[in-house]
């Protein structure tokens, strides 16, 4: 599967790139899944690449390269700047002749998952898909970021967290304990990178997305 030509989207913090992949015309449209990458990686992360197969199911799949990455920086900018860029990115994708269809599932891996959780209500998402949600820094369970994911639940939106069983940022049991029974928690093979469990990530995402559309 060849990588599509990116669409450049202007944001207050520089241009972002959106790689939009649409299902074949003969396949009934089910909606759109828009994801972004983590704080130290890009859209070529194994789990994000594995999810490209969602187009075969009828989903429009969009991987967003955030402005800091496009600019060539190696480390993500502060959370407020990530959110400020993400909001116009989603707005641009939903406008015009080539607008992506709904329902809209926003998400990402690690830092990208945090952005999706914090902005879900503002961008009008119908659900959130969080890959490797960094519940806390490694070895620091007292520094919980559960409140960010809880914003999705408080907005009444479905949330799926796909988490590596050996994730030092919070294993599936820790995520369940922090977020309660409402979200879908899908344990998969691997650590925070999910590189070893990419096929399981796809299977878990497919199972959950079947409940959204």
C-alpha positions, 0 to 999 in steps of 0.5 A, spaced: 500 500 500 503 506 497 503 512 502 498 517 499 500 524 497 499 529 504 495 535 504 498 541 508 493 544 513 495 551 516 495 551 523 497 557 528 503 553 530 505 552 523 503 547 517 501 540 519 500 534 514 494 530 513 495 523 509 488 521 507 486 514 505 479 513 503 475 506 501 474 504 494 468 507 492 464 500 492 465 499 499 460 502 503 462 508 507 462 507 515 466 514 517 472 517 519 478 515 523 483 521 524 489 519 528 496 523 530 503 520 532 507 520 539 511 525 542 518 522 539 515 518 533 511 519 527 506 517 522 510 511 521 509 507 528 507 500 527 500 501 530 498 507 526 501 503 519 497 497 521 490 501 522 491 503 514 487 496 513 481 500 516 480 503 509 478 496 507 472 496 512 469 502 509 473 507 514 476 513 511 483 513 515 487 519 516 494 520 519 496 527 521 503 529 522 503 535 527 507 541 525 513 540 530 514 534 526 513 537 519 518 543 522 523 537 523 523 538 531 525 531 535 521 533 541 514 535 541 512 542 543 507 543 549 500 540 550 497 547 549 500 548 542 498 541 540 491 542 542 491 549 538 494 546 532 489 539 532 483 543 532 484 547 526 486 540 523 480 537 524 476 543 522 479 543 515 478 536 514 471 536 515 470 542 510 469 543 503 468 538 497 473 533 500 470 533 507 471 526 510 465 523 512 462 522 519 461 519 524 468 522 526 473 518 531 479 522 533 485 519 536 492 517 536 498 514 540 501 516 546 501 524 546 497 524 540 492 520 544 492 525 550 491 531 544 485 527 542 482 526 549 483 533 551 480 536 544 474 531 543 468 535 545 471 541 542 472 538 535 465 534 535 468 527 535 463 522 536 468 517 539 476 517 541 481 511 540 487 512 544 493 507 543 498 507 548 495 512 553 501 515 557 497 514 564 503 516 568 510 517 567 514 511 568 515 509 575 511 515 577 504 513 578 502 519 582 503 523 576 496 521 573 493 523 567 487 520 567 483 526 568 485 527 560 481 521 558 476 522 563 474 528 559 472 524 554 467 520 558 464 526 561 462 528 555 458 522 554 463 519 548 465 512 547 473 511 549 477 505 547 484 505 550 488 499 546 494 498 551 500 494 551 501 489 557 508 491 559 507 499 558 511 502 563 506 508 562 501 504 565 499 497 563 491 495 562 490 494 569 492 500 571 488 504 566 482 500 568 483 502 575 484 509 573 478 510 568 473 505 571 468 501 567 466 505 562 471 505 557 473 499 552 480 497 555 483 492 550 490 489 552 495 487 547 502 484 546 508 489 547 510 495 551 509 502 549 511 502 542 506 496 540 510 494 535 510 487 537 502 487 537 500 491 531 496 486 528 492 485 535 491 493 535 488 492 528 483 487 531 481 490 537 480 497 533 476 493 528 472 490 534 470 496 537 469 500 531 464 495 529 460 498 535 461 505 533 458 506 526 
